Structure formats: structure tokens, C-alpha cells
Amino acid sequence: MKNTIITLIIIIVLGFGGYLIFKNSGSDSSTTQYQNIDLIQDTDQATTTPTTKENKEMTVIGKSVEGRDITAYHYGEGDTEILFIGGTHGGYGWATSLLAYETIDSLKLDSSIDPAKIKVTVIPSLNPDGLNKIVGTSERFELADAPEKSVDTTEGRFNANEVDLNRNFDCNWKTTSKWQNKTVSGGTEAFSEPEAQAIKNYVEENKPAAVIVWYSAAGGVFASSCYNGVSEETSTLTSIYADASGYPKYEKFDYYAITGDMVNWLAKKDIPAISVLLSTHNDIDWDKNEAGIKAVIKHYIK
């Protein structure tokens, strides 16, 4: 009898202990399950947040002839937008694309610019097909990836339809035009090329307050006009960039006759616009251009 009672007590104790173990185990399992859900949610948020942020900073405004993205990077959310454009002449003017990427990096690090008061948009390569032909990529690249000075980059100047994009805009447009002493194609009509059309659409939709287009290489800042004289604001913009950078300033580009020019079309649209030509094809003139960029931004901050 005594042994029976002891046995029953052991069974009861063991049974109650097992219940407690099972209960605690179930509780841990439930907690772990919810923790895992939270972890998944946190993981998803960690994944989507940068994507959302990136989408706010970068947009694709069009495609090249060969289907490459024409990308615009945006800094700030102010009502006044300044537009900088590089790489119109692709691999021939690869330094202008490199300058554009350096500008993007600089804007992100410059705490002196209030993003609530200005919007700065930078298009590093309007001609990604031409850039890819010479540099081997249509996206971000470094100076080490650039062609050597001895390499002939002429082929990379044109888009995949062999059109000079800076002859494809609607100011005195012609089927053929000049580049130095060479005859180049201006396309079948103004804005016949998807790259030029991308700029047209972006400008007409967003109405930037000013546009600065980088080219190479003559070392100067050139105002724009389309048979209507240089506007007062364009003249001011030219002086601001030139005075800050140290580049000489000119009322017009008159080394040879140009038709279908981008900044002249912008002038026709009553948008202040200038061409900034780097000193050489192989140097971004960063100190000069950084000073010019900052001076322009300061002028347009409201």
C-alpha cells in the first residue's frame, strides 16, 4: 500500500511537471513565432526603405536608341529647379559625365545647401550609347576607366543613329550641320532622336528655372539665344558661373555655325541656359566647376 501511494505521488508530480514544461515550451514557441514575424517585417522595411529613398532621388526620363536608361538624379524638394546635363556627346565628352557624377556626390555631402529651398537635377549621360561605346559602360564609372589621351573618341560623340544630339533641337534645325570642319547629322527632323525627346519632355513637364549643359573642350561659359538676343537672366547666369569658376564668358558660341543646339532651343523656350565647355577632354576642372555650381545654386535659392 505504501509503495502504491509513493508511485501515485511520483506519477502526479511527473505529470504536473510535464504540463509546466509543455506550457512553457508552447509559450516560447508562440513568442518565437511573433518575433520571427517582427523580424520579417523589419527585414522587409529595411529592404524597401532604401528603394523608396532611391526612387525619390533617381528617375529614368527616357531611353536611348539602343534601349539604355537616361537617368536623372534629384537633390532637394524646393519649387525652383536647376538642371545640369552631361554626356550629350557620349564617349567623346566622357569627362562631362564624370563631372556630373562628382556633382551628385558633392550635393549629397554639402550641408550648406538647404534641400527645402532648391531642387537640383543632374543628368550624367544624355547619350549613354555613345558613352558605352568608348568607356565600356553607360553607368557610373571612374577616371581609371576612362580612355587614354591617345584614344580617338570621335566615334562616341554620336548616338546609335549616328546623329549629333546637340544638332537635333528645335532652333535653326537642319538635317546636316557642322562640327568643326566636319559635316554631321542633325537627324531626320528636330527631336527625331529619343535622347533629345527625353530632354524636351522633361523640360516641358518640369519647367526648370535654369539649365547648365557641360561640353568639352574650349574652356568657357557661353550664353544662349535663338534669334531673340540673350535674355537678361541668361546673361546673369552666364556671369555668375563664369565669375565663380574663372572660365571666360561669351555671349555666343561663334567658332563655327551650329544648328539645332540644345541651349539655344532652351532660350527659344524662354529658359535661361548656358553651355559650359571644359578646358580639355580629359579633366573635369572640378575646382572651377564646383565654384560655378555653388554660385548658381546660391543665386536661385529662394
Rosetta silent file (secondary structure, phi, psi, omega in degrees, C-alpha in Angstrom):
SEQUENCE: MKNTIITLIIIIVLGFGGYLIFKNSGSDSSTTQYQNIDLIQDTDQATTTPTTKENKEMTVIGKSVEGRDITAYHYGEGDTEILFIGGTHGGYGWATSLLAYETIDSLKLDSSIDPAKIKVTVIPSLNPDGLNKIVGTSERFELADAPEKSVDTTEGRFNANEVDLNRNFDCNWKTTSKWQNKTVSGGTEAFSEPEAQAIKNYVEENKPAAVIVWYSAAGGVFASSCYNGVSEETSTLTSIYADASGYPKYEKFDYYAITGDMVNWLAKKDIPAISVLLSTHNDIDWDKNEAGIKAVIKHYIK
SCORE:     score description
SCORE:     0.000 S_00000001
   1 L     0.000  -46.728  179.220    0.000    0.000    0.000 S_00000001
   2 H   -59.532  -42.389  179.222    2.766    2.411    0.942 S_00000001
   3 H   -64.127  -37.793  179.837    4.574    1.628   -2.288 S_00000001
   4 H   -63.193  -43.990 -179.526    1.394    2.250   -4.272 S_00000001
   5 H   -62.960  -43.931  179.414    0.894    5.664   -2.678 S_00000001
   6 H   -61.103  -41.094  179.803    4.503    6.642   -3.401 S_00000001
   7 H   -62.132  -44.767  179.640    4.108    5.536   -7.004 S_00000001
   8 H   -61.634  -41.225  178.936    0.937    7.610   -7.411 S_00000001
   9 H   -61.537  -43.043  179.560    2.667   10.682   -5.953 S_00000001
  10 H   -61.350  -42.600 -179.151    5.561   10.279   -8.393 S_00000001
  11 H   -62.945  -43.205 -179.215    3.153    9.935  -11.312 S_00000001
  12 H   -63.700  -46.368 -179.912    1.254   13.080  -10.254 S_00000001
  13 H   -60.491  -46.494  179.786    4.436   15.111   -9.781 S_00000001
  14 H   -63.203  -39.648  179.622    5.876   13.992  -13.092 S_00000001
  15 H   -64.904  -43.401  179.394    2.613   14.683  -14.875 S_00000001
  16 H   -65.803  -40.644  177.593    2.323   18.218  -13.447 S_00000001
  17 H   -62.908  -40.658  178.446    5.960   18.933  -14.279 S_00000001
  18 H   -63.365  -38.700  177.354    5.453   17.747  -17.840 S_00000001
  19 H   -60.897  -44.083  179.158    2.451   20.030  -18.131 S_00000001
  20 H   -62.610  -43.214  179.414    4.526   23.002  -16.977 S_00000001
  21 H   -61.094  -43.703 -179.728    7.313   22.137  -19.399 S_00000001
  22 H   -64.040  -42.612 -179.687    4.800   21.806  -22.235 S_00000001
  23 H   -62.417  -47.675 -179.970    3.113   25.096  -21.317 S_00000001
  24 H   -63.893  -39.433  179.367    6.378   26.999  -21.140 S_00000001
  25 H   -62.430  -42.767  178.810    7.550   25.388  -24.347 S_00000001
  26 H   -63.396  -40.574  179.177    4.339   26.447  -26.075 S_00000001
  27 H   -62.713  -44.109  178.233    4.694   29.965  -24.740 S_00000001
  28 H   -62.263  -41.211 -179.304    8.273   30.196  -26.036 S_00000001
  29 H   -61.941  -43.182  179.852    7.178   28.827  -29.371 S_00000001
  30 H   -64.016  -43.612  179.527    4.434   31.426  -29.625 S_00000001
  31 H   -62.286  -44.013  179.460    6.807   34.230  -28.656 S_00000001
  32 H   -60.125  -38.839 -178.944    9.378   32.997  -31.130 S_00000001
  33 H   -61.950  -46.887  179.396    6.735   32.919  -33.827 S_00000001
  34 H   -67.372  -35.553  176.687    5.779   36.553  -33.270 S_00000001
  35 H   -61.834  -39.103  179.460    9.430   37.525  -33.013 S_00000001
  36 H   -65.984  -37.780  177.445   10.001   35.926  -36.389 S_00000001
  37 H   -63.008  -44.458  177.883    7.093   37.889  -37.858 S_00000001
  38 H   -61.179  -39.095 -179.722    8.563   41.084  -36.467 S_00000001
  39 H   -63.848  -41.887  178.719   11.934   40.119  -37.907 S_00000001
  40 H   -63.434  -44.223  179.430   10.392   39.545  -41.309 S_00000001
  41 H   -62.280  -42.382  178.580    8.603   42.876  -41.123 S_00000001
  42 H   -63.322  -40.719  179.974   11.798   44.622  -40.061 S_00000001
  43 H   -62.880  -43.753  179.076   13.693   42.891  -42.849 S_00000001
  44 H   -62.249  -42.461 -179.763   11.099   43.965  -45.409 S_00000001
  45 H   -64.795  -39.262  179.889   11.212   47.512  -44.142 S_00000001
  46 H   -64.997  -29.294 -179.657   14.996   47.535  -44.260 S_00000001
  47 H   -78.944  -42.426 -172.983   14.784   46.372  -47.853 S_00000001
  48 H   -81.312  -28.484 -176.223   12.076   48.747  -49.050 S_00000001
  49 H   -60.062  -49.706  178.328   13.171   51.928  -47.295 S_00000001
  50 H   -62.157  -35.375 -179.779   16.356   52.454  -49.333 S_00000001
  51 H   -63.696  -44.280  178.239   14.457   51.567  -52.511 S_00000001
  52 H   -61.289  -44.379  179.481   11.814   54.173  -51.755 S_00000001
  53 H   -61.789  -42.799 -179.180   14.513   56.733  -50.947 S_00000001
  54 H   -63.807  -38.686 -179.883   16.370   55.846  -54.132 S_00000001
  55 H   -63.611  -31.100  178.187   13.193   56.240  -56.166 S_00000001
  56 H   -72.455  -28.110 -174.694   12.828   59.768  -54.818 S_00000001
  57 H   -94.348  -17.907 -173.194   16.399   60.629  -55.809 S_00000001
  58 E  -137.372  134.365  175.432   16.594   58.981  -59.209 S_00000001
  59 E  -135.394  151.324  173.846   14.252   58.797  -62.181 S_00000001
  60 E   -97.041  117.747 -174.467   14.555   57.406  -65.690 S_00000001
  61 E   -97.473   -5.945  179.560   13.454   60.153  -68.083 S_00000001
  62 E   172.962 -176.916  179.920   13.813   58.191  -71.303 S_00000001
  63 E  -126.227  149.894  176.053   15.650   55.533  -73.297 S_00000001
  64 L   -79.931  177.707  177.392   18.445   55.734  -75.814 S_00000001
  65 L   -56.446  -40.674 -178.577   18.275   54.315  -79.336 S_00000001
  66 L   -89.526    9.130  172.923   19.722   51.043  -78.026 S_00000001
  67 L    88.518   13.054  177.996   17.378   50.995  -75.042 S_00000001
  68 L   -82.613  148.991 -179.327   19.692   52.240  -72.295 S_00000001
  69 E   -68.034  138.991  166.850   18.267   54.326  -69.466 S_00000001
  70 E  -104.200  109.885 -167.425   18.680   58.095  -69.467 S_00000001
  71 E  -106.670  139.060  175.201   18.792   58.750  -65.752 S_00000001
  72 E  -116.537  134.352  177.171   18.207   61.933  -63.751 S_00000001
  73 E  -108.305  134.139 -173.748   19.367   62.335  -60.158 S_00000001
  74 E  -117.760  138.348  175.932   17.486   64.780  -57.948 S_00000001
  75 E  -129.419  126.134  178.127   18.585   66.653  -54.856 S_00000001
  76 L    88.973  165.364 -176.159   16.199   68.753  -52.770 S_00000001
  77 L  -132.468   22.566 -179.484   12.480   69.405  -52.958 S_00000001
  78 L   -71.102  166.621 -179.122   12.267   73.157  -53.488 S_00000001
  79 L   -74.779  -23.998 -178.711    9.949   74.790  -56.015 S_00000001
  80 L   -95.939  122.859 -177.518   12.879   76.167  -58.051 S_00000001
  81 E  -111.401  133.517  171.925   14.708   73.567  -60.133 S_00000001
  82 E  -111.570  132.164 -176.427   18.157   73.870  -61.696 S_00000001
  83 E  -113.222  126.315  174.693   19.033   71.278  -64.333 S_00000001
  84 E  -112.915  134.945 -177.110   22.590   70.152  -65.137 S_00000001
  85 E  -127.847  128.214  175.163   23.218   67.938  -68.171 S_00000001
  86 L  -120.746  169.810  170.950   26.353   65.980  -69.023 S_00000001
  87 L    68.856   23.297  176.832   27.299   63.420  -71.637 S_00000001
  88 L   -60.775  -34.882  179.345   25.430   64.895  -74.618 S_00000001
  89 L  -103.292   28.615  168.720   28.394   63.820  -76.728 S_00000001
  90 L    50.341 -127.614 -176.764   28.749   60.447  -75.032 S_00000001
  91 L   -71.223  -20.620  175.926   32.211   58.927  -75.050 S_00000001
  92 L   -69.144  -37.981  178.723   33.706   61.909  -76.866 S_00000001
  93 L  -110.120   41.919 -174.338   32.766   64.117  -73.911 S_00000001
  94 H   -57.554  -29.104 -178.847   33.109   61.446  -71.199 S_00000001
  95 H   -63.824  -28.072  178.748   34.635   63.984  -68.777 S_00000001
  96 H   -70.473  -32.007  174.812   31.303   65.815  -68.627 S_00000001
  97 H   -69.309  -42.121  178.169   29.617   62.638  -67.377 S_00000001
  98 H   -62.649  -39.862  176.500   32.334   62.182  -64.777 S_00000001
  99 H   -61.821  -39.972  179.393   31.833   65.806  -63.726 S_00000001
 100 H   -62.531  -43.562  178.720   28.103   65.141  -63.371 S_00000001
 101 H   -65.707  -36.882  177.362   28.697   62.174  -61.048 S_00000001
 102 H   -65.015  -36.226  178.004   31.124   64.242  -58.982 S_00000001
 103 H   -65.160  -42.173  178.489   28.421   66.905  -58.718 S_00000001
 104 H   -59.705  -46.119  178.845   25.902   64.336  -57.474 S_00000001
 105 H   -61.849  -42.620 -177.310   28.319   63.191  -54.760 S_00000001
 106 H   -64.590  -40.569 -179.735   29.074   66.769  -53.767 S_00000001
 107 H   -62.524  -39.314 -179.714   25.396   67.704  -53.421 S_00000001
 108 H   -66.394  -28.349 -175.746   24.762   64.813  -51.053 S_00000001
 109 H   -96.393  -12.022 -174.021   27.640   65.896  -48.806 S_00000001
 110 L   -85.720  100.279 -178.189   27.082   69.661  -48.889 S_00000001
 111 L   -76.648   -8.920 -178.956   25.226   70.538  -45.680 S_00000001
 112 L   -79.067  -14.258  179.663   25.251   74.239  -46.556 S_00000001
 113 L   -94.366  121.785  179.151   22.532   73.731  -49.194 S_00000001
 114 L   -82.292  110.122 -175.971   19.001   73.674  -47.760 S_00000001
 115 L   -66.397  -15.107  178.266   17.164   70.964  -49.748 S_00000001
 116 L   -77.488  -15.569 -173.733   13.813   72.527  -48.853 S_00000001
 117 L  -105.865   -5.776 -175.910   14.690   75.662  -50.799 S_00000001
 118 L  -152.982  152.939  170.409   16.042   74.255  -54.068 S_00000001
 119 E  -125.535  122.093  178.903   15.801   71.256  -56.371 S_00000001
 120 E  -113.599  125.267  178.710   18.905   70.316  -58.324 S_00000001
 121 E  -115.850  132.446 -179.549   18.625   67.707  -61.070 S_00000001
 122 E  -123.956  125.125  173.993   21.687   66.175  -62.724 S_00000001
 123 E  -107.384  105.612 -174.239   21.577   64.031  -65.876 S_00000001
 124 L   -69.724  -32.660 -176.784   25.040   62.420  -66.137 S_00000001
 125 L  -145.349  104.386  174.866   24.693   60.985  -69.631 S_00000001
 126 L   -74.939  -21.788 -177.433   22.215   62.102  -72.251 S_00000001
 127 L  -121.550   70.634 -175.731   23.977   59.828  -74.749 S_00000001
 128 H   -65.286  -27.757  178.430   24.522   56.521  -72.918 S_00000001
 129 H   -67.563  -43.409  178.173   25.082   54.576  -76.167 S_00000001
 130 H   -66.550  -36.125  177.610   27.951   56.853  -77.180 S_00000001
 131 H   -66.085  -45.142 -179.266   29.422   56.692  -73.672 S_00000001
 132 H   -61.310  -35.148 -177.744   29.234   52.904  -73.623 S_00000001
 133 H   -61.648  -33.340 -176.043   30.985   52.708  -76.992 S_00000001
 134 H  -101.529  -42.894 -174.197   34.116   54.394  -75.605 S_00000001
 135 H   -90.626  -23.764 -179.563   34.125   53.783  -71.855 S_00000001
 136 L    93.496    4.174  175.080   32.515   50.325  -71.873 S_00000001
 137 L  -153.467  154.224  175.277   29.587   51.293  -69.649 S_00000001
 138 L  -105.179    4.099 -177.068   26.637   53.666  -69.776 S_00000001
 139 L  -112.032 -160.191 -176.599   26.517   53.938  -65.997 S_00000001
 140 L   -59.828  137.569  177.216   28.779   55.232  -63.236 S_00000001
 141 L  -143.594  168.557 -179.584   32.497   54.919  -63.967 S_00000001
 142 L  -112.823  167.409 -179.652   35.763   56.165  -62.513 S_00000001
 143 H   -57.542  -34.532 -179.867   38.646   58.110  -64.013 S_00000001
 144 H   -63.781  -22.016 -179.678   40.646   54.868  -64.198 S_00000001
 145 H   -87.668   -9.621 -176.657   38.012   53.523  -66.633 S_00000001
 146 L   -71.976  153.396  179.767   38.319   56.494  -68.983 S_00000001
 147 L   -67.335  153.890  176.430   40.134   56.120  -72.306 S_00000001
 148 L   -70.436  158.961 -176.094   43.758   57.168  -72.595 S_00000001
 149 L   -60.154  -26.706 -177.209   44.531   60.505  -74.208 S_00000001
 150 L   -78.554  -12.252 -176.816   45.838   58.756  -77.307 S_00000001
 151 L   -77.821  133.732  177.044   42.490   57.034  -77.975 S_00000001
 152 L   -80.926  113.527 -176.451   40.313   58.538  -80.717 S_00000001
 153 L  -100.015    8.842 -175.630   36.908   59.071  -79.089 S_00000001
 154 H   -53.931  -41.489 -176.951   35.221   60.658  -82.112 S_00000001
 155 H   -59.602  -29.849 -177.845   33.011   57.624  -82.726 S_00000001
 156 H   -81.194   -2.014 -178.859   31.464   58.009  -79.274 S_00000001
 157 H   -69.524  -31.447 -171.010   30.246   61.553  -79.967 S_00000001
 158 L  -100.603  161.045  175.839   27.125   60.421  -81.807 S_00000001
 159 L   -79.789 -175.750 -174.478   24.143   58.350  -80.748 S_00000001
 160 L   -69.544  -12.897  173.813   23.437   54.900  -82.199 S_00000001
 161 L   -94.029    9.408 -179.192   21.732   56.520  -85.212 S_00000001
 162 L    63.547   31.116  177.459   24.963   58.461  -85.904 S_00000001
 163 E  -103.089  137.840  171.753   23.233   61.734  -85.019 S_00000001
 164 L   -80.427  110.772 -173.553   24.961   64.543  -83.140 S_00000001
 165 H   -61.746  -27.705  178.544   22.411   65.133  -80.374 S_00000001
 166 H   -83.238   18.306  171.372   23.447   68.761  -79.993 S_00000001
 167 H  -125.910   13.677 -171.893   22.248   69.328  -83.558 S_00000001
 168 L  -113.376   12.502 -178.151   18.810   67.744  -83.015 S_00000001
 169 L  -102.421  161.910 -169.130   16.978   70.511  -81.136 S_00000001
 170 L   -88.247   66.633  165.786   14.437   72.974  -82.473 S_00000001
 171 L  -142.386  108.343 -176.987   16.424   76.159  -83.003 S_00000001
 172 L    54.222   41.371 -177.352   17.511   76.701  -86.602 S_00000001
 173 L   -68.330  141.886  174.253   17.428   72.913  -87.031 S_00000001
 174 L  -140.073  156.929 -179.186   18.811   71.384  -90.235 S_00000001
 175 L   -61.715  -41.117  176.153   19.274   67.842  -91.467 S_00000001
 176 E  -120.753  150.209 -178.028   23.023   68.330  -91.649 S_00000001
 177 E  -142.730 -168.997 -178.352   25.169   70.600  -89.564 S_00000001
 178 E  -119.161  143.132  166.485   28.771   71.320  -88.709 S_00000001
 179 E  -132.705  109.088 -171.487   31.138   70.126  -86.037 S_00000001
 180 L    55.900 -120.348  179.590   34.443   71.913  -86.524 S_00000001
 181 L  -103.209   14.474 -177.569   35.195   71.281  -90.204 S_00000001
 182 E  -104.073  149.397  173.034   33.121   68.098  -90.392 S_00000001
 183 E   -92.285  129.015 -178.251   29.571   67.620  -91.617 S_00000001
 184 E  -126.541  160.895 -179.562   27.388   65.822  -89.071 S_00000001
 185 E   -83.431  135.235  173.264   23.811   64.601  -88.991 S_00000001
 186 L   -99.553    6.906 -177.902   21.147   66.629  -87.219 S_00000001
 187 L    93.164  178.165 -177.591   18.606   63.807  -87.552 S_00000001
 188 L   -82.010  -20.683  174.348   15.595   63.473  -89.822 S_00000001
 189 L  -165.418  167.136  176.743   13.762   66.270  -88.011 S_00000001
 190 L   -59.156  133.231 -179.103   14.053   68.248  -84.790 S_00000001
 191 L    64.794   26.266  175.853   13.706   65.856  -81.827 S_00000001
 192 L   -68.837  -22.155 -175.469   13.846   62.828  -84.114 S_00000001
 193 L   -94.830  138.469 -176.829   16.162   61.150  -81.583 S_00000001
 194 H   -60.779  -29.132  179.904   14.782   59.604  -78.367 S_00000001
 195 H   -68.190  -44.536  177.242   17.538   61.203  -76.295 S_00000001
 196 H   -66.419  -37.795  178.339   16.625   64.727  -77.431 S_00000001
 197 H   -63.160  -35.696  178.904   12.957   63.888  -76.995 S_00000001
 198 H   -62.284  -41.922  177.723   13.656   62.861  -73.386 S_00000001
 199 H   -66.864  -43.961  178.784   15.087   66.320  -72.630 S_00000001
 200 H   -55.347  -49.782 -178.052   12.193   68.020  -74.410 S_00000001
 201 H   -63.629  -42.666 -178.245    9.640   66.088  -72.374 S_00000001
 202 H   -65.177  -45.436 -178.228   11.448   66.650  -69.093 S_00000001
 203 H   -63.972  -44.321 -177.602   11.884   70.384  -69.644 S_00000001
 204 H   -69.296  -29.817  179.433    8.301   70.931  -70.758 S_00000001
 205 H   -81.079  -39.477 -171.841    6.924   68.963  -67.827 S_00000001
 206 H  -101.022  -18.521  176.341    9.179   70.324  -65.074 S_00000001
 207 L    48.669   64.343  179.276    9.963   73.837  -66.332 S_00000001
 208 L   -62.564  150.967  179.865   13.400   74.306  -64.728 S_00000001
 209 L   -75.481  -26.077 -179.558   14.426   77.822  -63.750 S_00000001
 210 E  -158.873  150.389  179.149   17.853   77.400  -65.355 S_00000001
 211 E  -131.431  131.383  176.198   19.782   74.793  -67.345 S_00000001
 212 E  -119.290  123.422 -179.326   23.546   74.275  -67.457 S_00000001
 213 E  -114.572  126.193 -179.945   24.901   71.900  -70.115 S_00000001
 214 E   -93.722  135.391  174.711   28.508   70.676  -69.902 S_00000001
 215 E  -135.016  176.301  170.357   30.591   70.007  -73.024 S_00000001
 216 E  -142.599  149.306    1.057   34.280   69.718  -73.885 S_00000001
 217 L  -146.101  120.691  175.197   36.540   71.306  -74.736 S_00000001
 218 L  -145.409   -8.208  176.178   37.121   75.028  -75.237 S_00000001
 219 L    66.703   68.771  179.415   37.266   76.367  -71.693 S_00000001
 220 E  -173.350  166.297  175.666   34.460   78.889  -71.444 S_00000001
 221 E  -113.229  125.147 -172.880   30.875   79.735  -70.477 S_00000001
 222 E  -119.602  128.405  177.751   28.587   80.530  -73.403 S_00000001
 223 E   -73.523  170.026 -178.866   25.191   82.229  -73.239 S_00000001
 224 L  -122.186  152.192  173.232   22.229   81.051  -75.326 S_00000001
 225 L  -165.712  157.714  177.586   19.835   82.711  -77.727 S_00000001
 226 L  -137.730   75.099  179.432   17.638   81.782  -80.675 S_00000001
 227 L    63.170   19.520  179.092   17.295   84.878  -82.864 S_00000001
 228 L  -131.338   15.842  179.787   15.891   86.834  -79.932 S_00000001
 229 L    75.591  164.770  179.577   19.049   88.070  -78.233 S_00000001
 230 L   -80.382  124.780 -179.470   20.458   86.969  -74.888 S_00000001
 231 L   -68.546  160.364 -179.169   17.875   87.373  -72.132 S_00000001
 232 H   -61.681  -42.522 -178.478   18.734   89.329  -69.016 S_00000001
 233 H   -69.931  -35.217  176.229   18.527   86.251  -66.790 S_00000001
 234 H   -64.945  -40.988  177.374   20.665   84.203  -69.183 S_00000001
 235 H   -61.889  -41.136  177.480   23.279   86.963  -69.150 S_00000001
 236 H   -63.595  -45.304  179.208   23.174   86.934  -65.340 S_00000001
 237 H   -60.074  -42.749  178.814   23.519   83.138  -65.264 S_00000001
 238 H   -59.989  -46.282 -178.587   26.491   83.305  -67.645 S_00000001
 239 H   -65.968  -41.447 -178.854   28.249   85.876  -65.476 S_00000001
 240 H   -60.235  -49.343 -177.471   27.580   84.014  -62.222 S_00000001
 241 H   -67.829  -43.378 -177.124   29.069   80.744  -63.473 S_00000001
 242 H   -66.397  -46.251 -177.731   31.963   82.405  -65.288 S_00000001
 243 H   -63.578  -40.131 -179.018   32.926   84.749  -62.465 S_00000001
 244 H   -72.749  -38.198 -174.519   32.854   81.986  -59.850 S_00000001
 245 H   -84.117  -29.024 -174.496   34.660   79.391  -61.972 S_00000001
 246 L    92.181   -3.653  173.539   37.231   81.613  -63.638 S_00000001
 247 L   -68.757  146.279  171.983   36.201   80.466  -67.130 S_00000001
 248 L   -68.137  154.472 -179.277   35.937   83.285  -69.663 S_00000001
 249 E  -114.419  147.979 -177.394   32.374   84.202  -70.676 S_00000001
 250 E  -136.887  146.416  177.772   30.942   84.675  -74.141 S_00000001
 251 L   -74.914  -25.903  177.420   27.599   85.910  -75.439 S_00000001
 252 L  -158.705  161.646  175.521   27.541   83.184  -78.055 S_00000001
 253 L   -89.851  114.165 -175.215   29.496   80.287  -79.493 S_00000001
 254 L  -129.096   23.811  176.631   30.880   81.542  -82.810 S_00000001
 255 L   -65.742  -33.920  174.035   33.826   79.275  -83.556 S_00000001
 256 L  -161.542  163.777 -175.138   31.692   77.820  -86.359 S_00000001
 257 L   -71.492  131.993  178.483   27.998   77.808  -87.271 S_00000001
 258 L  -121.932  134.241  174.932   25.828   75.486  -85.160 S_00000001
 259 L  -118.432  152.576  176.380   22.245   74.473  -85.911 S_00000001
 260 L    67.874   29.636 -175.521   19.834   72.563  -83.675 S_00000001
 261 L   -76.327  141.966 -175.945   21.712   73.468  -80.480 S_00000001
 262 H   -64.899  -52.535 -175.819   20.194   72.454  -77.128 S_00000001
 263 H   -67.228  -30.064  176.611   20.777   75.612  -75.095 S_00000001
 264 H   -68.919  -35.116  173.264   19.595   77.792  -77.961 S_00000001
 265 H   -64.157  -39.356  177.096   16.364   75.783  -78.064 S_00000001
 266 H   -61.726  -40.051  175.981   16.029   76.383  -74.317 S_00000001
 267 H   -61.084  -39.928  176.550   16.431   80.109  -74.970 S_00000001
 268 H   -60.142  -30.414  177.924   13.641   79.826  -77.533 S_00000001
 269 L   -86.687    6.460 -179.023   11.543   78.367  -74.686 S_00000001
 270 L    63.849   33.473  175.785   12.454   81.382  -72.517 S_00000001
 271 L  -110.163  120.874  177.394   14.500   79.231  -70.164 S_00000001
 272 L   -57.878  128.636 -176.753   17.888   80.669  -69.101 S_00000001
 273 E  -150.053  144.787  178.245   20.546   78.246  -70.300 S_00000001
 274 E  -135.829  153.804  169.867   24.308   78.187  -70.745 S_00000001
 275 E  -102.156  128.402  175.317   26.921   75.902  -72.237 S_00000001
 276 E  -112.711  115.163 -178.991   29.958   75.287  -70.050 S_00000001
 277 E  -101.167  123.333  179.392   32.889   73.886  -72.018 S_00000001
 278 E   -64.854  163.061 -176.841   35.641   72.182  -70.037 S_00000001
 279 L   -70.291  -36.284  179.416   39.244   73.161  -70.668 S_00000001
 280 L  -139.611  174.408  177.200   40.226   69.745  -72.062 S_00000001
 281 L   -81.607   -8.751 -169.387   38.621   66.417  -72.905 S_00000001
 282 L  -120.700   10.859 -178.012   40.417   64.653  -70.062 S_00000001
 283 L  -140.660  133.986 -178.070   39.892   66.826  -66.985 S_00000001
 284 L   -83.754   -4.229 -179.701   36.652   67.714  -65.192 S_00000001
 285 L    50.449   50.283 -169.578   38.081   71.034  -63.897 S_00000001
 286 H   -58.603  -46.037 -178.157   36.455   70.223  -60.563 S_00000001
 287 H   -58.316  -43.170  178.826   37.601   73.274  -58.608 S_00000001
 288 H   -63.762  -50.649 -174.744   36.328   75.584  -61.316 S_00000001
 289 H   -72.119  -33.744  175.857   33.022   73.833  -61.792 S_00000001
 290 H   -59.600  -43.926  178.891   32.351   73.276  -58.110 S_00000001
 291 H   -63.614  -41.887  178.779   32.634   77.031  -57.591 S_00000001
 292 H   -64.840  -43.830  179.721   30.358   77.704  -60.554 S_00000001
 293 H   -60.844  -48.164 -178.477   27.760   75.171  -59.428 S_00000001
 294 H   -63.688  -37.784  179.756   27.626   76.539  -55.883 S_00000001
 295 H   -65.689  -40.485  179.135   27.332   80.125  -57.118 S_00000001
 296 H   -66.238  -45.624  179.333   24.390   79.228  -59.372 S_00000001
 297 H   -60.005  -44.089  179.417   22.614   77.319  -56.593 S_00000001
 298 H   -60.366  -38.489 -178.754   23.096   80.218  -54.197 S_00000001
 299 H   -65.243  -38.266 -173.139   21.608   82.604  -56.781 S_00000001
 300 H   -94.075   -6.835  176.779   18.448   80.526  -57.252 S_00000001
 301 L   -68.197  127.004 -178.435   17.757   79.577  -53.626 S_00000001
 302 L  -101.032    0.000    0.000   14.622   81.395  -52.557 S_00000001
